[in-house]
């Protein structure tokens, strides 16, 4: 919770990065836990955090890729979606909800021009959206390219897998390409 308002619901994940905070502002964060019977624990003690003040020379620490316009996007089924899954619902991977991101269906390729941006890393959680339920057909693999050089390939992920956190060095990259490969078939990918 951020200032008493639900910020995120996490599955079996022990970390979460809060985005979209205002500079020079104090926030109070608390957590609760649910057991297997859905009983909620008392709210934790608050952790009070004050964000930094940025000067005109400072660069923002983080940019959500879903806030940027891609220069090219193609996929075999429907169209990529910003901040929702491709059906327009919330992005949820094995119980963990994400407010920012890109919903896509394999086979897909999304390209961004990031020249002159001075971005250092591409960080993301990747996985199969819970909208596919326990569907055993879904199997995907993620790839990240910088200037047409493969920088990252994930293992094959299914609907049973937790969200996988990736951190890819993109220092000096001018064109970032995100590729979603289909698994054994292209059902529910």
Secondary structure, DSSP 8 states (H G I E B T S, - for coil): -BTTB-----SS-S--------TT-EEEE----B-TT--B------EEEE-----TT---S---GGGS--SEEEESSS--EESS-TTSS-EEETTEEESS-EE--SSEEEEEE-TTS---EEEEEE---GGGTT-TT-EEEEEEEETTEEEEE---EETTS--EEEEEE-TT-SEEEEEEEE-SS-S--
